[in-house]
Amino acid sequence: MLSIGGFFGKVPRISPAETCAVKNTMLAAENFLLAATAYGLATCPMEGHDMNRLRRELHIPPRYSIP
């Protein structure tokens, strides 16, 4: 069976440690956006970054995967 995500492109596989880090980062970002809104700033979260291209453009070295 083919999932919707698999139909449109490759679905990234990330480690459990990276999954936890992403979730915690998003919770912090949510609170930051709420605080900025409370101060009268318009905010909007974004997603869909091409991480490989971003790392290449910012000269971020590749990381080693955690077994």
N, C-alpha and C positions, 0 to 999 in steps of 0.2 A: 504494500500500500504506500502511496506517495503522499507526503504531507504537502500542504499549501506552500510552506516555506521552501521545501525541497524542489517544488515545481518551478518556482521563480528564480532560484539560485541556491548556492551552497549555504547551508545553515552552519554558522560557526560553532565549534565545540570548544568549550572552555572548562578549565579544571574547577573542582568544588571550591578551592581556595580563592580563585579569581571570581567565581560567582558570588561568594560571600563579600569580597571586596567591592564588587560592582554594586551590590544591594546596599551596603553601608554607605558608599559614596553617594548613591542616589537619595538616600534618606537625608544626608547632610545637605545635598543640593536642594532638596525640597524645602528644608527649613530655611536655607539661605534665600530662596525665592519668596517664601512667605514673609520673611523679615523685610526684604526689599520692597515688597508690595505694601507692607504696613507703613513704610516710610514714603509711600507715594510714587514709587518707581514701577513702571510697567515691565513685567517679566514674562518669559516664555521658555520652557525647556526645549532642548533640541536633541535629536538623535540621528543615527544614520551616517556617522562619520566613517570614512574609509581609513581604518586604522593603519593599514600597510602604507598607504600614501602619506598619511599624517606623520608616521614615524620617519619615513624617508625625507619629507620636506623639513622636518624639525631636527633631523640628524639624531634621532633617538636610537641607540643601539638595540639589537634584538635581545630578548630575554631568553633565559633558559627555562624550559618547562619544569615544573615541580612534579616528581613522580608520585 
